[in-house]
Amino acid sequence: MATYQYRCAGCGPFDVTRPIGQARPEEPCEACGHPSRRLFTSPMVIRTPAALARALQAQEASAYEPRVVDEVPASRRAPARSADPRHALLPKP
Ligand SMILES: [Zn+2]
């Protein structure tokens, strides 16, 4: 479905939802029933949020330019063992 915009001479613009490609050149006004001509507007393109755009660019770049690392990132290393012997008695996840 797509939303098409029409303008009534007396009432102003209004929207009509129809299947894509089935817009009529004229539609009756929702308020007064007067034949109204279709307006041609820009498509409703939603702008990608900046954070998502960066993530998508990084994902695309990693496909042909993978990052090379020399060591395991700190966030993925196993936690350091505790010196306290009581910690060894705790249940393991
Ligand atoms: Zn009208």
PDB file of the backbone (N, CA, C, O) and the ligand in Angstrom, with CONECT records:
HET     ZN  A 101       1
ATOM      1  N   MET A   1       0.849  -1.180   0.000  1.00  0.00           N
ATOM      2  CA  MET A   1       0.000   0.000   0.000  1.00  0.00           C
ATOM      3  C   MET A   1       0.895   1.243   0.000  1.00  0.00           C
ATOM      4  O   MET A   1       1.999   1.243   0.544  1.00  0.00           O
ATOM      5  N   ALA A   2       0.383   2.281  -0.620  1.00  0.00           N
ATOM      6  CA  ALA A   2       1.102   3.550  -0.654  1.00  0.00           C
ATOM      7  C   ALA A   2       0.112   4.660  -0.328  1.00  0.00           C
ATOM      8  O   ALA A   2      -1.095   4.531  -0.534  1.00  0.00           O
ATOM      9  N   THR A   3       0.660   5.746   0.183  1.00  0.00           N
ATOM     10  CA  THR A   3      -0.171   6.897   0.510  1.00  0.00           C
ATOM     11  C   THR A   3       0.029   7.952  -0.567  1.00  0.00           C
ATOM     12  O   THR A   3       1.155   8.382  -0.820  1.00  0.00           O
ATOM     13  N   TYR A   4      -1.040   8.362  -1.191  1.00  0.00           N
ATOM     14  CA  TYR A   4      -1.005   9.386  -2.231  1.00  0.00           C
ATOM     15  C   TYR A   4      -1.686  10.637  -1.698  1.00  0.00           C
ATOM     16  O   TYR A   4      -2.667  10.571  -0.956  1.00  0.00           O
ATOM     17  N   GLN A   5      -1.136  11.779  -2.098  1.00  0.00           N
ATOM     18  CA  GLN A   5      -1.678  13.036  -1.586  1.00  0.00           C
ATOM     19  C   GLN A   5      -2.469  13.746  -2.682  1.00  0.00           C
ATOM     20  O   GLN A   5      -2.055  13.801  -3.840  1.00  0.00           O
ATOM     21  N   TYR A   6      -3.601  14.278  -2.287  1.00  0.00           N
ATOM     22  CA  TYR A   6      -4.471  15.042  -3.190  1.00  0.00           C
ATOM     23  C   TYR A   6      -4.766  16.385  -2.542  1.00  0.00           C
ATOM     24  O   TYR A   6      -4.631  16.549  -1.329  1.00  0.00           O
ATOM     25  N   ARG A   7      -5.176  17.354  -3.376  1.00  0.00           N
ATOM     26  CA  ARG A   7      -5.513  18.674  -2.821  1.00  0.00           C
ATOM     27  C   ARG A   7      -6.882  19.101  -3.331  1.00  0.00           C
ATOM     28  O   ARG A   7      -7.140  19.172  -4.532  1.00  0.00           O
ATOM     29  N   CYS A   8      -7.744  19.380  -2.364  1.00  0.00           N
ATOM     30  CA  CYS A   8      -9.061  19.922  -2.673  1.00  0.00           C
ATOM     31  C   CYS A   8      -8.923  21.445  -2.741  1.00  0.00           C
ATOM     32  O   CYS A   8      -8.242  22.045  -1.909  1.00  0.00           O
ATOM     33  N   ALA A   9      -9.567  22.067  -3.727  1.00  0.00           N
ATOM     34  CA  ALA A   9      -9.479  23.526  -3.873  1.00  0.00           C
ATOM     35  C   ALA A   9     -10.063  24.244  -2.662  1.00  0.00           C
ATOM     36  O   ALA A   9      -9.608  25.334  -2.315  1.00  0.00           O
ATOM     37  N   GLY A  10     -11.054  23.655  -2.019  1.00  0.00           N
ATOM     38  CA  GLY A  10     -11.688  24.320  -0.892  1.00  0.00           C
ATOM     39  C   GLY A  10     -11.172  23.869   0.464  1.00  0.00           C
ATOM     40  O   GLY A  10     -11.093  24.673   1.392  1.00  0.00           O
ATOM     41  N   CYS A  11     -10.816  22.579   0.595  1.00  0.00           N
ATOM     42  CA  CYS A  11     -10.488  22.027   1.911  1.00  0.00           C
ATOM     43  C   CYS A  11      -8.989  21.837   2.139  1.00  0.00           C
ATOM     44  O   CYS A  11      -8.549  21.753   3.286  1.00  0.00           O
ATOM     45  N   GLY A  12      -8.206  21.768   1.074  1.00  0.00           N
ATOM     46  CA  GLY A  12      -6.765  21.581   1.247  1.00  0.00           C
ATOM     47  C   GLY A  12      -6.338  20.144   0.989  1.00  0.00           C
ATOM     48  O   GLY A  12      -7.106  19.347   0.450  1.00  0.00           O
ATOM     49  N   PRO A  13      -5.091  19.814   1.381  1.00  0.00           N
ATOM     50  CA  PRO A  13      -4.557  18.487   1.064  1.00  0.00           C
ATOM     51  C   PRO A  13      -5.163  17.391   1.936  1.00  0.00           C
ATOM     52  O   PRO A  13      -5.568  17.630   3.073  1.00  0.00           O
ATOM     53  N   PHE A  14      -5.215  16.186   1.373  1.00  0.00           N
ATOM     54  CA  PHE A  14      -5.633  14.996   2.122  1.00  0.00           C
ATOM     55  C   PHE A  14      -4.948  13.795   1.491  1.00  0.00           C
ATOM     56  O   PHE A  14      -4.508  13.844   0.343  1.00  0.00           O
ATOM     57  N   ASP A  15      -4.865  12.722   2.256  1.00  0.00           N
ATOM     58  CA  ASP A  15      -4.165  11.511   1.822  1.00  0.00           C
ATOM     59  C   ASP A  15      -5.161  10.403   1.498  1.00  0.00           C
ATOM     60  O   ASP A  15      -6.218  10.288   2.118  1.00  0.00           O
ATOM     61  N   VAL A  16      -4.793   9.594   0.512  1.00  0.00           N
ATOM     62  CA  VAL A  16      -5.567   8.417   0.144  1.00  0.00           C
ATOM     63  C   VAL A  16      -4.595   7.246   0.068  1.00  0.00           C
ATOM     64  O   VAL A  16      -3.536   7.360  -0.549  1.00  0.00           O
ATOM     65  N   THR A  17      -4.943   6.130   0.686  1.00  0.00           N
ATOM     66  CA  THR A  17      -4.100   4.931   0.662  1.00  0.00           C
ATOM     67  C   THR A  17      -4.657   3.950  -0.352  1.00  0.00           C
ATOM     68  O   THR A  17      -5.825   3.561  -0.308  1.00  0.00           O
ATOM     69  N   ARG A  18      -3.774   3.563  -1.272  1.00  0.00           N
ATOM     70  CA  ARG A  18      -4.156   2.623  -2.326  1.00  0.00           C
ATOM     71  C   ARG A  18      -2.966   1.700  -2.586  1.00  0.00           C
ATOM     72  O   ARG A  18      -1.843   2.011  -2.187  1.00  0.00           O
ATOM     73  N   PRO A  19      -3.204   0.559  -3.258  1.00  0.00           N
ATOM     74  CA  PRO A  19      -2.067  -0.278  -3.660  1.00  0.00           C
ATOM     75  C   PRO A  19      -1.118   0.501  -4.583  1.00  0.00           C
ATOM     76  O   PRO A  19      -1.540   1.398  -5.313  1.00  0.00           O
ATOM     77  N   ILE A  20       0.147   0.147  -4.535  1.00  0.00           N
ATOM     78  CA  ILE A  20       1.157   0.852  -5.334  1.00  0.00           C
ATOM     79  C   ILE A  20       0.803   0.776  -6.814  1.00  0.00           C
ATOM     80  O   ILE A  20       0.459  -0.289  -7.325  1.00  0.00           O
ATOM     81  N   GLY A  21       0.890   1.901  -7.489  1.00  0.00           N
ATOM     82  CA  GLY A  21       0.621   1.971  -8.916  1.00  0.00           C
ATOM     83  C   GLY A  21      -0.845   2.117  -9.261  1.00  0.00           C
ATOM     84  O   GLY A  21      -1.190   2.136 -10.443  1.00  0.00           O
ATOM     85  N   GLN A  22      -1.717   2.220  -8.279  1.00  0.00           N
ATOM     86  CA  GLN A  22      -3.142   2.332  -8.569  1.00  0.00           C
ATOM     87  C   GLN A  22      -3.713   3.675  -8.129  1.00  0.00           C
ATOM     88  O   GLN A  22      -4.899   3.782  -7.814  1.00  0.00           O
ATOM     89  N   ALA A  23      -2.867   4.688  -8.110  1.00  0.00           N
ATOM     90  CA  ALA A  23      -3.357   6.027  -7.768  1.00  0.00           C
ATOM     91  C   ALA A  23      -4.131   6.590  -8.955  1.00  0.00           C
ATOM     92  O   ALA A  23      -3.735   6.429 -10.109  1.00  0.00           O
ATOM     93  N   ARG A  24      -5.228   7.245  -8.647  1.00  0.00           N
ATOM     94  CA  ARG A  24      -6.029   7.883  -9.698  1.00  0.00           C
ATOM     95  C   ARG A  24      -5.588   9.345  -9.831  1.00  0.00           C
ATOM     96  O   ARG A  24      -5.104   9.939  -8.868  1.00  0.00           O
ATOM     97  N   PRO A  25      -5.756   9.921 -11.020  1.00  0.00           N
ATOM     98  CA  PRO A  25      -5.380  11.337 -11.175  1.00  0.00           C
ATOM     99  C   PRO A  25      -6.262  12.261 -10.347  1.00  0.00           C
ATOM    100  O   PRO A  25      -5.842  13.356  -9.974  1.00  0.00           O
ATOM    101  N   GLU A  26      -7.495  11.818 -10.058  1.00  0.00           N
ATOM    102  CA  GLU A  26      -8.397  12.625  -9.222  1.00  0.00           C
ATOM    103  C   GLU A  26      -9.107  11.711  -8.227  1.00  0.00           C
ATOM    104  O   GLU A  26      -9.415  10.557  -8.526  1.00  0.00           O
ATOM    105  N   GLU A  27      -9.353  12.246  -7.061  1.00  0.00           N
ATOM    106  CA  GLU A  27     -10.118  11.539  -6.018  1.00  0.00           C
ATOM    107  C   GLU A  27     -11.130  12.525  -5.462  1.00  0.00           C
ATOM    108  O   GLU A  27     -10.867  13.728  -5.437  1.00  0.00           O
ATOM    109  N   PRO A  28     -12.291  12.037  -5.011  1.00  0.00           N
ATOM    110  CA  PRO A  28     -13.235  12.956  -4.366  1.00  0.00           C
ATOM    111  C   PRO A  28     -12.693  13.377  -2.999  1.00  0.00           C
ATOM    112  O   PRO A  28     -12.109  12.567  -2.279  1.00  0.00           O
ATOM    113  N   CYS A  29     -12.889  14.626  -2.655  1.00  0.00           N
ATOM    114  CA  CYS A  29     -12.437  15.152  -1.365  1.00  0.00           C
ATOM    115  C   CYS A  29     -13.137  14.401  -0.241  1.00  0.00           C
ATOM    116  O   CYS A  29     -14.320  14.072  -0.330  1.00  0.00           O
ATOM    117  N   GLU A  30     -12.365  14.135   0.836  1.00  0.00           N
ATOM    118  CA  GLU A  30     -12.933  13.418   1.980  1.00  0.00           C
ATOM    119  C   GLU A  30     -14.032  14.229   2.668  1.00  0.00           C
ATOM    120  O   GLU A  30     -14.981  13.664   3.212  1.00  0.00           O
ATOM    121  N   ALA A  31     -13.895  15.557   2.639  1.00  0.00           N
ATOM    122  CA  ALA A  31     -14.832  16.405   3.383  1.00  0.00           C
ATOM    123  C   ALA A  31     -16.030  16.828   2.539  1.00  0.00           C
ATOM    124  O   ALA A  31     -17.172  16.723   2.986  1.00  0.00           O
ATOM    125  N   CYS A  32     -15.773  17.310   1.306  1.00  0.00           N
ATOM    126  CA  CYS A  32     -16.865  17.883   0.518  1.00  0.00           C
ATOM    127  C   CYS A  32     -17.208  17.071  -0.730  1.00  0.00           C
ATOM    128  O   CYS A  32     -18.231  17.335  -1.363  1.00  0.00           O
ATOM    129  N   GLY A  33     -16.377  16.086  -1.102  1.00  0.00           N
ATOM    130  CA  GLY A  33     -16.671  15.274  -2.270  1.00  0.00           C
ATOM    131  C   GLY A  33     -16.288  15.898  -3.594  1.00  0.00           C
ATOM    132  O   GLY A  33     -16.515  15.296  -4.643  1.00  0.00           O
ATOM    133  N   HIS A  34     -15.705  17.101  -3.573  1.00  0.00           N
ATOM    134  CA  HIS A  34     -15.286  17.782  -4.808  1.00  0.00           C
ATOM    135  C   HIS A  34     -14.103  17.029  -5.416  1.00  0.00           C
ATOM    136  O   HIS A  34     -13.201  16.620  -4.685  1.00  0.00           O
ATOM    137  N   PRO A  35     -14.086  16.835  -6.758  1.00  0.00           N
ATOM    138  CA  PRO A  35     -12.935  16.151  -7.383  1.00  0.00           C
ATOM    139  C   PRO A  35     -11.640  16.929  -7.106  1.00  0.00           C
ATOM    140  O   PRO A  35     -11.567  18.141  -7.308  1.00  0.00           O
ATOM    141  N   SER A  36     -10.628  16.199  -6.640  1.00  0.00           N
ATOM    142  CA  SER A  36      -9.358  16.832  -6.256  1.00  0.00           C
ATOM    143  C   SER A  36      -8.218  16.189  -7.015  1.00  0.00           C
ATOM    144  O   SER A  36      -8.190  14.975  -7.214  1.00  0.00           O
ATOM    145  N   ARG A  37      -7.277  17.021  -7.436  1.00  0.00           N
ATOM    146  CA  ARG A  37      -6.150  16.539  -8.236  1.00  0.00           C
ATOM    147  C   ARG A  37      -5.059  15.987  -7.338  1.00  0.00           C
ATOM    148  O   ARG A  37      -4.871  16.407  -6.197  1.00  0.00           O
ATOM    149  N   ARG A  38      -4.350  15.025  -7.911  1.00  0.00           N
ATOM    150  CA  ARG A  38      -3.250  14.393  -7.175  1.00  0.00           C
ATOM    151  C   ARG A  38      -2.065  15.341  -7.108  1.00  0.00           C
ATOM    152  O   ARG A  38      -1.783  16.065  -8.063  1.00  0.00           O
ATOM    153  N   LEU A  39      -1.368  15.335  -5.966  1.00  0.00           N
ATOM    154  CA  LEU A  39      -0.123  16.081  -5.801  1.00  0.00           C
ATOM    155  C   LEU A  39       1.024  15.096  -5.937  1.00  0.00           C
ATOM    156  O   LEU A  39       0.942  13.965  -5.457  1.00  0.00           O
ATOM    157  N   PHE A  40       2.072  15.520  -6.580  1.00  0.00           N
ATOM    158  CA  PHE A  40       3.254  14.668  -6.693  1.00  0.00           C
ATOM    159  C   PHE A  40       4.276  15.173  -5.693  1.00  0.00           C
ATOM    160  O   PHE A  40       4.776  16.293  -5.803  1.00  0.00           O
ATOM    161  N   THR A  41       4.576  14.339  -4.726  1.00  0.00           N
ATOM    162  CA  THR A  41       5.492  14.712  -3.650  1.00  0.00           C
ATOM    163  C   THR A  41       6.691  13.773  -3.654  1.00  0.00           C
ATOM    164  O   THR A  41       6.703  12.759  -4.351  1.00  0.00           O
ATOM    165  N   SER A  42       7.688  14.126  -2.870  1.00  0.00           N
ATOM    166  CA  SER A  42       8.864  13.259  -2.775  1.00  0.00           C
ATOM    167  C   SER A  42       8.478  11.977  -2.038  1.00  0.00           C
ATOM    168  O   SER A  42       7.589  11.983  -1.186  1.00  0.00           O
ATOM    169  N   PRO A  43       9.157  10.874  -2.377  1.00  0.00           N
ATOM    170  CA  PRO A  43       8.831   9.626  -1.690  1.00  0.00           C
ATOM    171  C   PRO A  43       9.201   9.730  -0.215  1.00  0.00           C
ATOM    172  O   PRO A  43      10.105  10.476   0.160  1.00  0.00           O
ATOM    173  N   MET A  44       8.497   8.979   0.607  1.00  0.00           N
ATOM    174  CA  MET A  44       8.750   9.027   2.046  1.00  0.00           C
ATOM    175  C   MET A  44       9.948   8.147   2.369  1.00  0.00           C
ATOM    176  O   MET A  44       9.801   6.999   2.789  1.00  0.00           O
ATOM    177  N   VAL A  45      11.120   8.700   2.167  1.00  0.00           N
ATOM    178  CA  VAL A  45      12.355   7.987   2.460  1.00  0.00           C
ATOM    179  C   VAL A  45      12.763   8.339   3.889  1.00  0.00           C
ATOM    180  O   VAL A  45      12.917   9.509   4.238  1.00  0.00           O
ATOM    181  N   ILE A  46      12.930   7.327   4.683  1.00  0.00           N
ATOM    182  CA  ILE A  46      13.317   7.545   6.077  1.00  0.00           C
ATOM    183  C   ILE A  46      14.834   7.569   6.159  1.00  0.00           C
ATOM    184  O   ILE A  46      15.515   6.680   5.648  1.00  0.00           O
ATOM    185  N   ARG A  47      15.343   8.591   6.804  1.00  0.00           N
ATOM    186  CA  ARG A  47      16.781   8.744   6.937  1.00  0.00           C
ATOM    187  C   ARG A  47      17.318   7.755   7.965  1.00  0.00           C
ATOM    188  O   ARG A  47      16.743   7.570   9.038  1.00  0.00           O
ATOM    189  N   THR A  48      18.431   7.128   7.613  1.00  0.00           N
ATOM    190  CA  THR A  48      19.044   6.162   8.518  1.00  0.00           C
ATOM    191  C   THR A  48      19.705   6.898   9.673  1.00  0.00           C
ATOM    192  O   THR A  48      20.454   7.847   9.442  1.00  0.00           O
ATOM    193  N   PRO A  49      19.446   6.481  10.919  1.00  0.00           N
ATOM    194  CA  PRO A  49      20.115   7.119  12.065  1.00  0.00           C
ATOM    195  C   PRO A  49      21.636   6.985  11.933  1.00  0.00           C
ATOM    196  O   PRO A  49      22.133   6.004  11.380  1.00  0.00           O
ATOM    197  N   ALA A  50      22.373   7.983  12.448  1.00  0.00           N
ATOM    198  CA  ALA A  50      23.831   8.030  12.290  1.00  0.00           C
ATOM    199  C   ALA A  50      24.506   6.800  12.877  1.00  0.00           C
ATOM    200  O   ALA A  50      25.422   6.254  12.263  1.00  0.00           O
ATOM    201  N   ALA A  51      24.075   6.353  14.049  1.00  0.00           N
ATOM    202  CA  ALA A  51      24.717   5.198  14.687  1.00  0.00           C
ATOM    203  C   ALA A  51      24.520   3.938  13.828  1.00  0.00           C
ATOM    204  O   ALA A  51      25.436   3.130  13.676  1.00  0.00           O
ATOM    205  N   LEU A  52      23.322   3.787  13.277  1.00  0.00           N
ATOM    206  CA  LEU A  52      23.057   2.624  12.425  1.00  0.00           C
ATOM    207  C   LEU A  52      23.860   2.715  11.137  1.00  0.00           C
ATOM    208  O   LEU A  52      24.362   1.702  10.650  1.00  0.00           O
ATOM    209  N   ALA A  53      23.990   3.918  10.576  1.00  0.00           N
ATOM    210  CA  ALA A  53      24.767   4.097   9.349  1.00  0.00           C
ATOM    211  C   ALA A  53      26.229   3.719   9.579  1.00  0.00           C
ATOM    212  O   ALA A  53      26.840   3.061   8.738  1.00  0.00           O
ATOM    213  N   ARG A  54      26.799   4.140  10.735  1.00  0.00           N
ATOM    214  CA  ARG A  54      28.193   3.780  11.046  1.00  0.00           C
ATOM    215  C   ARG A  54      28.335   2.267  11.177  1.00  0.00           C
ATOM    216  O   ARG A  54      29.298   1.684  10.678  1.00  0.00           O
ATOM    217  N   ALA A  55      27.384   1.637  11.844  1.00  0.00           N
ATOM    218  CA  ALA A  55      27.451   0.186  12.030  1.00  0.00           C
ATOM    219  C   ALA A  55      27.364  -0.536  10.684  1.00  0.00           C
ATOM    220  O   ALA A  55      28.084  -1.505  10.447  1.00  0.00           O
ATOM    221  N   LEU A  56      26.490  -0.064   9.817  1.00  0.00           N
ATOM    222  CA  LEU A  56      26.350  -0.692   8.499  1.00  0.00           C
ATOM    223  C   LEU A  56      27.605  -0.507   7.656  1.00  0.00           C
ATOM    224  O   LEU A  56      28.027  -1.422   6.949  1.00  0.00           O
ATOM    225  N   GLN A  57      28.208   0.700   7.735  1.00  0.00           N
ATOM    226  CA  GLN A  57      29.451   0.941   6.996  1.00  0.00           C
ATOM    227  C   GLN A  57      30.570   0.063   7.515  1.00  0.00           C
ATOM    228  O   GLN A  57      31.345  -0.482   6.729  1.00  0.00           O
ATOM    229  N   ALA A  58      30.666  -0.083   8.837  1.00  0.00           N
ATOM    230  CA  ALA A  58      31.707  -0.933   9.420  1.00  0.00           C
ATOM    231  C   ALA A  58      31.497  -2.386   9.013  1.00  0.00           C
ATOM    232  O   ALA A  58      32.455  -3.102   8.719  1.00  0.00           O
ATOM    233  N   GLN A  59      30.246  -2.814   8.999  1.00  0.00           N
ATOM    234  CA  GLN A  59      29.946  -4.196   8.606  1.00  0.00           C
ATOM    235  C   GLN A  59      30.326  -4.434   7.148  1.00  0.00           C
ATOM    236  O   GLN A  59      30.907  -5.461   6.798  1.00  0.00           O
ATOM    237  N   GLU A  60      29.983  -3.454   6.305  1.00  0.00           N
ATOM    238  CA  GLU A  60      30.314  -3.595   4.886  1.00  0.00           C
ATOM    239  C   GLU A  60      31.821  -3.587   4.666  1.00  0.00           C
ATOM    240  O   GLU A  60      32.343  -4.367   3.870  1.00  0.00           O
ATOM    241  N   ALA A  61      32.522  -2.696   5.377  1.00  0.00           N
ATOM    242  CA  ALA A  61      33.978  -2.615   5.224  1.00  0.00           C
ATOM    243  C   ALA A  61      34.660  -3.884   5.716  1.00  0.00           C
ATOM    244  O   ALA A  61      35.677  -4.296   5.158  1.00  0.00           O
ATOM    245  N   SER A  62      34.113  -4.507   6.756  1.00  0.00           N
ATOM    246  CA  SER A  62      34.766  -5.700   7.296  1.00  0.00           C
ATOM    247  C   SER A  62      34.675  -6.876   6.330  1.00  0.00           C
ATOM    248  O   SER A  62      35.414  -7.849   6.478  1.00  0.00           O
ATOM    249  N   ALA A  63      33.797  -6.807   5.363  1.00  0.00           N
ATOM    250  CA  ALA A  63      33.670  -7.893   4.399  1.00  0.00           C
ATOM    251  C   ALA A  63      34.879  -7.970   3.477  1.00  0.00           C
ATOM    252  O   ALA A  63      35.269  -9.056   3.048  1.00  0.00           O
ATOM    253  N   TYR A  64      35.474  -6.817   3.172  1.00  0.00           N
ATOM    254  CA  TYR A  64      36.626  -6.825   2.270  1.00  0.00           C
ATOM    255  C   TYR A  64      37.888  -6.236   2.890  1.00  0.00           C
ATOM    256  O   TYR A  64      38.969  -6.358   2.313  1.00  0.00           O
ATOM    257  N   GLU A  65      37.773  -5.603   4.050  1.00  0.00           N
ATOM    258  CA  GLU A  65      38.928  -5.084   4.768  1.00  0.00           C
ATOM    259  C   GLU A  65      38.817  -5.472   6.243  1.00  0.00           C
ATOM    260  O   GLU A  65      38.600  -4.607   7.091  1.00  0.00           O
ATOM    261  N   PRO A  66      38.962  -6.766   6.558  1.00  0.00           N
ATOM    262  CA  PRO A  66      38.815  -7.143   7.963  1.00  0.00           C
ATOM    263  C   PRO A  66      39.918  -6.536   8.822  1.00  0.00           C
ATOM    264  O   PRO A  66      41.066  -6.411   8.395  1.00  0.00           O
ATOM    265  N   ARG A  67      39.539  -6.162  10.044  1.00  0.00           N
ATOM    266  CA  ARG A  67      40.515  -5.612  10.976  1.00  0.00           C
ATOM    267  C   ARG A  67      41.424  -6.729  11.452  1.00  0.00           C
ATOM    268  O   ARG A  67      40.961  -7.822  11.779  1.00  0.00           O
ATOM    269  N   VAL A  68      42.721  -6.451  11.491  1.00  0.00           N
ATOM    270  CA  VAL A  68      43.688  -7.431  11.973  1.00  0.00           C
ATOM    271  C   VAL A  68      44.093  -7.019  13.380  1.00  0.00           C
ATOM    272  O   VAL A  68      44.487  -5.877  13.615  1.00  0.00           O
ATOM    273  N   VAL A  69      43.994  -7.960  14.313  1.00  0.00           N
ATOM    274  CA  VAL A  69      44.360  -7.673  15.695  1.00  0.00           C
ATOM    275  C   VAL A  69      45.519  -8.574  16.104  1.00  0.00           C
ATOM    276  O   VAL A  69      45.698  -9.664  15.562  1.00  0.00           O
ATOM    277  N   ASP A  70      46.304  -8.099  17.070  1.00  0.00           N
ATOM    278  CA  ASP A  70      47.451  -8.863  17.551  1.00  0.00           C
ATOM    279  C   ASP A  70      47.144  -9.644  18.821  1.00  0.00           C
ATOM    280  O   ASP A  70      47.864 -10.581  19.165  1.00  0.00           O
ATOM    281  N   GLU A  71      46.073  -9.261  19.522  1.00  0.00           N
ATOM    282  CA  GLU A  71      45.734  -9.927  20.771  1.00  0.00           C
ATOM    283  C   GLU A  71      44.223  -9.922  20.964  1.00  0.00           C
ATOM    284  O   GLU A  71      43.494  -9.206  20.279  1.00  0.00           O
ATOM    285  N   VAL A  72      43.780 -10.725  21.897  1.00  0.00           N
ATOM    286  CA  VAL A  72      42.353 -10.796  22.208  1.00  0.00           C
ATOM    287  C   VAL A  72      41.945  -9.481  22.864  1.00  0.00           C
ATOM    288  O   VAL A  72      42.632  -9.009  23.770  1.00  0.00           O
ATOM    289  N   PRO A  73      40.848  -8.887  22.427  1.00  0.00           N
ATOM    290  CA  PRO A  73      40.402  -7.638  23.055  1.00  0.00           C
ATOM    291  C   PRO A  73      40.149  -7.839  24.547  1.00  0.00           C
ATOM    292  O   PRO A  73      39.736  -8.917  24.975  1.00  0.00           O
ATOM    293  N   ALA A  74      40.397  -6.805  25.325  1.00  0.00           N
ATOM    294  CA  ALA A  74      40.265  -6.883  26.785  1.00  0.00           C
ATOM    295  C   ALA A  74      38.866  -7.300  27.201  1.00  0.00           C
ATOM    296  O   ALA A  74      38.692  -7.986  28.208  1.00  0.00           O
ATOM    297  N   SER A  75      37.872  -6.890  26.434  1.00  0.00           N
ATOM    298  CA  SER A  75      36.488  -7.218  26.802  1.00  0.00           C
ATOM    299  C   SER A  75      36.186  -8.701  26.630  1.00  0.00           C
ATOM    300  O   SER A  75      35.202  -9.188  27.185  1.00  0.00           O
ATOM    301  N   ARG A  76      36.998  -9.428  25.882  1.00  0.00           N
ATOM    302  CA  ARG A  76      36.728 -10.850  25.632  1.00  0.00           C
ATOM    303  C   ARG A  76      37.688 -11.775  26.382  1.00  0.00           C
ATOM    304  O   ARG A  76      37.599 -12.997  26.258  1.00  0.00           O
ATOM    305  N   ARG A  77      38.586 -11.206  27.144  1.00  0.00           N
ATOM    306  CA  ARG A  77      39.514 -12.031  27.911  1.00  0.00           C
ATOM    307  C   ARG A  77      38.798 -12.641  29.100  1.00  0.00           C
ATOM    308  O   ARG A  77      37.834 -12.075  29.615  1.00  0.00           O
ATOM    309  N   ALA A  78      39.275 -13.799  29.533  1.00  0.00           N
ATOM    310  CA  ALA A  78      38.729 -14.434  30.734  1.00  0.00           C
ATOM    311  C   ALA A  78      39.081 -13.566  31.937  1.00  0.00           C
ATOM    312  O   ALA A  78      40.166 -12.988  31.988  1.00  0.00           O
ATOM    313  N   PRO A  79      38.170 -13.471  32.906  1.00  0.00           N
ATOM    314  CA  PRO A  79      38.471 -12.643  34.075  1.00  0.00           C
ATOM    315  C   PRO A  79      39.649 -13.219  34.860  1.00  0.00           C
ATOM    316  O   PRO A  79      39.870 -14.429  34.890  1.00  0.00           O
ATOM    317  N   ALA A  80      40.391 -12.323  35.488  1.00  0.00           N
ATOM    318  CA  ALA A  80      41.559 -12.750  36.269  1.00  0.00           C
ATOM    319  C   ALA A  80      41.096 -13.586  37.467  1.00  0.00           C
ATOM    320  O   ALA A  80      40.049 -13.327  38.060  1.00  0.00           O
ATOM    321  N   ARG A  81      41.893 -14.576  37.800  1.00  0.00           N
ATOM    322  CA  ARG A  81      41.556 -15.432  38.950  1.00  0.00           C
ATOM    323  C   ARG A  81      41.764 -14.655  40.236  1.00  0.00           C
ATOM    324  O   ARG A  81      42.691 -13.856  40.367  1.00  0.00           O
ATOM    325  N   SER A  82      40.884 -14.912  41.168  1.00  0.00           N
ATOM    326  CA  SER A  82      40.956 -14.231  42.449  1.00  0.00           C
ATOM    327  C   SER A  82      41.988 -14.905  43.343  1.00  0.00           C
ATOM    328  O   SER A  82      42.175 -16.120  43.272  1.00  0.00           O
ATOM    329  N   ALA A  83      42.642 -14.142  44.164  1.00  0.00           N
ATOM    330  CA  ALA A  83      43.609 -14.687  45.122  1.00  0.00           C
ATOM    331  C   ALA A  83      42.909 -15.249  46.354  1.00  0.00           C
ATOM    332  O   ALA A  83      43.522 -15.984  47.127  1.00  0.00           O
ATOM    333  N   ASP A  84      41.652 -14.920  46.546  1.00  0.00           N
ATOM    334  CA  ASP A  84      40.905 -15.398  47.710  1.00  0.00           C
ATOM    335  C   ASP A  84      40.476 -16.855  47.478  1.00  0.00           C
ATOM    336  O   ASP A  84      39.758 -17.109  46.511  1.00  0.00           O
ATOM    337  N   PRO A  85      40.875 -17.818  48.308  1.00  0.00           N
ATOM    338  CA  PRO A  85      40.518 -19.231  48.090  1.00  0.00           C
ATOM    339  C   PRO A  85      39.026 -19.501  48.241  1.00  0.00           C
ATOM    340  O   PRO A  85      38.536 -20.511  47.735  1.00  0.00           O
ATOM    341  N   ARG A  86      38.296 -18.631  48.919  1.00  0.00           N
ATOM    342  CA  ARG A  86      36.849 -18.844  49.082  1.00  0.00           C
ATOM    343  C   ARG A  86      36.117 -18.684  47.751  1.00  0.00           C
ATOM    344  O   ARG A  86      35.046 -19.257  47.549  1.00  0.00           O
ATOM    345  N   HIS A  87      36.704 -17.901  46.847  1.00  0.00           N
ATOM    346  CA  HIS A  87      36.048 -17.709  45.543  1.00  0.00           C
ATOM    347  C   HIS A  87      36.013 -18.997  44.727  1.00  0.00           C
ATOM    348  O   HIS A  87      35.132 -19.168  43.884  1.00  0.00           O
ATOM    349  N   ALA A  88      36.962 -19.907  44.966  1.00  0.00           N
ATOM    350  CA  ALA A  88      36.979 -21.186  44.251  1.00  0.00           C
ATOM    351  C   ALA A  88      35.797 -22.057  44.658  1.00  0.00           C
ATOM    352  O   ALA A  88      35.423 -22.971  43.923  1.00  0.00           O
ATOM    353  N   LEU A  89      35.202 -21.785  45.826  1.00  0.00           N
ATOM    354  CA  LEU A  89      34.073 -22.583  46.317  1.00  0.00           C
ATOM    355  C   LEU A  89      32.731 -22.108  45.758  1.00  0.00           C
ATOM    356  O   LEU A  89      31.724 -22.804  45.883  1.00  0.00           O
ATOM    357  N   LEU A  90      32.718 -20.945  45.152  1.00  0.00           N
ATOM    358  CA  LEU A  90      31.466 -20.404  44.604  1.00  0.00           C
ATOM    359  C   LEU A  90      31.022 -21.223  43.398  1.00  0.00           C
ATOM    360  O   LEU A  90      31.867 -21.744  42.669  1.00  0.00           O
ATOM    361  N   PRO A  91      29.703 -21.351  43.169  1.00  0.00           N
ATOM    362  CA  PRO A  91      29.224 -22.087  41.982  1.00  0.00           C
ATOM    363  C   PRO A  91      29.677 -21.412  40.690  1.00  0.00           C
ATOM    364  O   PRO A  91      29.760 -20.187  40.598  1.00  0.00           O
ATOM    365  N   LYS A  92      29.960 -22.236  39.718  1.00  0.00           N
ATOM    366  CA  LYS A  92      30.413 -21.734  38.417  1.00  0.00           C
ATOM    367  C   LYS A  92      29.201 -21.459  37.529  1.00  0.00           C
ATOM    368  O   LYS A  92      28.206 -22.180  37.604  1.00  0.00           O
ATOM    369  N   PRO A  93      29.270 -20.459  36.718  1.00  0.00           N
ATOM    370  CA  PRO A  93      28.141 -20.152  35.829  1.00  0.00           C
ATOM    371  C   PRO A  93      27.971 -21.201  34.728  1.00  0.00           C
ATOM    372  O   PRO A  93      27.067 -21.086  33.900  1.00  0.00           O
TER     373      PRO A  93
HETATM  374 ZN    ZN A 101     -13.012  19.483  -0.182  1.00  0.00          ZN2+
END
